[in-house]
């Protein structure tokens, strides 16, 4: 299953919700959304600084990841970034593929 690194920060309203229900309540909510789309939560950590939490999610496809992202962003409670993650083997496979690219000006 494709993996995604999620980095998120709470808005003031989202932070109020976190304070009300705690980190375990938010993890349960994330797991419910992800499982409902056929995925799994590999890991989830809370942080401080630019990001409030970071997680690695497995989804069956990019459309499922997009659906989750749209729903979360539409809530207004979080600002998120999703980064597709590739395994070493996937990069090895990509490196073996022939690509006919011409740089600008050549």
C-alpha positions, -999 to 999 in steps of 0.1 A, spaced: 0 0 0 13 35 -7 26 53 23 22 90 31 40 112 56 15 137 71 27 168 89 -1 189 105 -6 219 126 -38 227 145 -57 260 140 -68 277 173 -101 258 170 -84 225 164 -61 231 194 -92 237 216 -106 204 204 -73 186 212 -73 201 247 -109 189 252 -105 153 241 -68 146 245 -43 131 222 -58 96 225 -91 109 213 -75 125 182 -56 93 174 -88 74 175 -104 99 152 -75 96 127 -76 58 129 -114 59 122 -110 81 91 -80 61 77 -96 27 84 -129 39 68 -109 44 36 -92 10 37 -59 23 52 -39 20 84 -20 43 107 16 31 108 27 56 134 16 89 149 35 113 171 26 147 186 53 174 184 58 211 191 72 237 168 60 242 133 41 209 133 17 197 160 17 161 149 33 138 124 21 104 112 27 78 85 -4 65 69 -9 36 45 -37 40 19 -48 17 -8 -44 44 -34 -39 82 -40 -76 88 -43 -82 75 -8 -54 98 5 -69 127 -13 -104 120 1 -90 121 36 -70 152 30 -101 170 16 -122 161 45 -96 172 71 -88 205 54 -125 213 49 -130 211 87 -107 241 92 -92 225 123 -59 216 107 -33 227 81 -17 196 66 10 185 42 11 151 27 43 136 12 42 103 -7 69 80 6 88 55 -16 107 25 -5 143 18 -15 131 -9 -39 107 15 -56 135 41 -61 158 13 -75 130 4 -99 126 40 -109 163 44 -115 163 15 -139 136 30 -161 148 48 -193 135 84 -194 140 105 -226 143 139 -210 160 169 -227 171 197 -204 161 233 -215 184 248 -240 200 215 -251 
